Amino acid sequence: MEFHLSKARKPDASSPGGKADEERKKRLAAQLRANLARRKAQARSRRQGEADQSPDGLGPDATDTDK
């Protein structure tokens, strides 16, 4: 038995699904821009905030279960 894989064809803008594809691309682009804006705002707020006061690693009350 022989199987051939072909490249997926891009739909034409004139095809019935073309308009839906364009709307989907616009919607995804808008979501991507919104996500990027949120991430940038988050990074800016982290830079402006004070450094964490918590010590690095586990605290003295942490239990060691590997004993």
CYANA upper distance limits for C-alpha pairs under 8 A (distance plus 0.5 A):
 11 PRO  CA     15 SER  CA      7.05
 11 PRO  CA     17 GLY  CA      7.74
 11 PRO  CA     18 GLY  CA      6.71
 12 ASP  CA     18 GLY  CA      6.43
 13 ALA  CA     17 GLY  CA      8.24
 13 ALA  CA     18 GLY  CA      4.85
 13 ALA  CA     19 LYS  CA      7.06
 14 SER  CA     18 GLY  CA      6.65
 14 SER  CA     19 LYS  CA      8.48
 15 SER  CA     19 LYS  CA      8.38
 16 PRO  CA     20 ALA  CA      8.38
 17 GLY  CA     21 ASP  CA      6.59
 18 GLY  CA     22 GLU  CA      6.77
 19 LYS  CA     23 GLU  CA      6.78
 20 ALA  CA     24 ARG  CA      6.60
 21 ASP  CA     25 LYS  CA      6.66
 22 GLU  CA     26 LYS  CA      6.72
 23 GLU  CA     27 ARG  CA      6.62
 24 ARG  CA     28 LEU  CA      6.57
 25 LYS  CA     29 ALA  CA      6.55
 26 LYS  CA     30 ALA  CA      6.70
 27 ARG  CA     31 GLN  CA      6.78
 28 LEU  CA     32 LEU  CA      6.60
 29 ALA  CA     33 ARG  CA      6.71
 30 ALA  CA     34 ALA  CA      6.70
 31 GLN  CA     35 ASN  CA      6.60
 32 LEU  CA     36 LEU  CA      6.63
 33 ARG  CA     37 ALA  CA      6.66
 34 ALA  CA     38 ARG  CA      6.76
 35 ASN  CA     39 ARG  CA      6.70
 36 LEU  CA     40 LYS  CA      6.62
 37 ALA  CA     41 ALA  CA      6.65
 38 ARG  CA     42 GLN  CA      6.61
 39 ARG  CA     43 ALA  CA      6.67
 40 LYS  CA     44 ARG  CA      6.65
 41 ALA  CA     45 SER  CA      6.67
 42 GLN  CA     46 ARG  CA      6.74
 43 ALA  CA     47 ARG  CA      6.79
 44 ARG  CA     48 GLN  CA      6.80
 45 SER  CA     49 GLY  CA      6.63
 55 PRO  CA     59 GLY  CA      7.98
 58 LEU  CA     62 ALA  CA      6.71
